[in-house]
Amino acid sequence: MADGFDTASEPVARRVTSGLAKIGAVLKSWAWKAAGPEGVTPTQAQALGHLYQRPASLGALAAQLGVSAATASNAVGTLVRKGLVVKEPGVNKRSVTLRLTEAGESMANRAGEWPDVLSRAVETLDPEEQTAMLLSLVKLIRMLQQNGAISPQRMCVTCRYFQPRVHQDPERPHHCAYLDEPFGDRLLRLDCPEQVDAPPEQQELAWQSFTSSGAA
Ligand code: SF4
């Protein structure tokens, strides 16, 4: 028979969701604190952070930010007027690549410091806990992606180069065909510049193989 503590508690899924929402609120708060003094909005600060990692088209930037093309366009327009971003010809005639100016790189460095507070908290977990959390995040992000709640992310588990559980080494059972190297769960990437989406059937087969030993 369930005791009082059990029946008085919310389901664990709801408490986990509540915990994630609290972490989201912390990030939002830090984004405002970091962006405000620089005279940019959190969305603009995030755009600077993404472009600091690599130049991108407007569509790719909107997908990374998880916002509409119109919202991304507004943010980029402001950053261009402030002299923080320049538009350069893209790979074809009609496309444009967004790139940070020197001033944009300098601001991205400062505005991009806000996630450090979360990194420091995550680093207090032991390595096994960090890997378990990474696996849970991979599973959650993949599900959100499949439901259309977030744009496709450049994760190993959806990559055409990902070959799960092809090696005997329990520390490094997976293989990246792009880098031609074995790797373990703790090196799974959520945002890999070399990622290319695998066809849906390949993704499904890889996921079944990846989760076959209780990895996620
Ligand atoms: S190319 Fe990148 S995303 Fe793809 S399997 Fe290799 S490390 Fe993972």
Residues whose N, C-alpha, C, O or C-beta is under 5 A from the ligand:
A	BS01	SF4	R154 M155 C156 C159 Y161 F162 C176 Y178 R189 C192 E194 Q195
